[in-house]
């Protein structure tokens, strides 16, 4: 099961998540998501646990747990969805930029 962990302290490392979730069962991977340009933590990450029962126990036990001085949020990760055009520059969707107003 893939687990989403948010509200992480920017100093928290993947090894800390690995150790914390490892108390509830086998952890396949634990990753903190970082900014592409700066390499700085974005404050959330993912933990993969192969045993669904152990993963659910970890979610229930660790949601709200204080890690590195922050109460973390722990949930089952939702599947990644395809990103759509959000109506920014070069788009004909959304907003009124460049349109006639009557």
C-alpha positions in Angstrom: 0.0 0.0 0.0 1.2 3.5 -0.8 0.9 5.9 2.1 0.9 9.7 1.8 2.5 11.6 4.7 2.2 15.4 4.9 2.9 18.3 7.2 6.5 17.1 7.5 9.2 19.3 9.0 11.5 20.4 6.2 14.4 18.7 8.1 12.7 15.3 8.1 14.5 12.7 5.9 13.4 9.5 4.3 15.4 7.5 6.8 13.2 8.9 9.6 10.0 7.8 7.8 11.6 4.4 7.1 12.4 3.9 10.8 9.0 5.2 12.1 6.8 3.2 9.7 9.1 0.2 10.1 7.8 -0.2 13.7 4.5 -1.4 12.1 5.9 -3.7 9.4 8.1 -4.0 6.4 8.7 -0.8 4.5 9.5 -1.1 0.8 10.4 2.5 0.3 10.2 5.9 2.1 10.7 9.1 0.1 10.5 12.8 0.8 9.4 14.9 -2.2 11.8 17.7 -3.0 11.7 20.8 -5.1 13.3 20.2 -8.5 15.2 23.5 -8.5 16.3 23.9 -4.9 16.4 20.3 -3.7 14.5 21.5 -0.5 11.8 19.3 1.0 8.3 20.2 -0.1 6.9 19.0 3.3 5.4 15.7 2.2 6.4 12.2 1.1 5.3 8.6 0.5 5.9 5.4 2.3 5.3 2.0 0.5 4.4 -1.0 2.7 3.7 -4.3 1.0 1.4 -5.7 3.8 -1.9 -3.8 3.7 -2.9 -4.8 7.2 0.4 -3.4 8.6 0.0 -0.3 6.5 -3.5 0.4 7.8 -2.2 -0.1 11.4 0.5 2.4 10.7 -1.9 5.0 9.2 -4.2 4.7 12.2 -1.4 4.9 14.7 0.7 7.6 13.1 -1.9 10.1 11.9 -1.4 13.1 14.1 1.9 11.7 15.5 4.5 14.3 16.3 7.6 13.8 14.2 10.4 16.4 14.3 8.2 18.9 16.1 5.3 18.6 13.6 2.0 16.7 13.9 2.1 14.7 10.6 -0.9 13.7 8.5 -1.0 10.1 7.3 -3.4 8.8 4.7 -3.7 6.1 2.0 -2.3 7.7 -1.1 -4.7 8.4 -4.0 -3.7 7.3 -7.5 -1.9 10.0 -9.4 -4.3 11.7 -11.9 -3.4 13.1 -15.3 -2.8 16.9 -15.1 -5.0 19.0 -17.3 -4.5 22.4 -18.8 -5.3 24.8 -16.0 -6.1 27.8 -18.3 -2.8 29.6 -18.0 -1.0 31.6 -20.7 -1.4 30.3 -24.2 -4.7 28.6 -23.3 -8.1 29.4 -24.6 -9.7 28.3 -21.4 -10.6 30.2 -18.3 -10.2 33.9 -17.5 -11.0 36.8 -19.7 -7.5 37.9 -20.7 -7.6 38.9 -24.3 -11.3 38.6 -24.8 -13.7 41.3 -25.7 -16.0 42.3 -22.9 -19.5 43.4 -23.8 
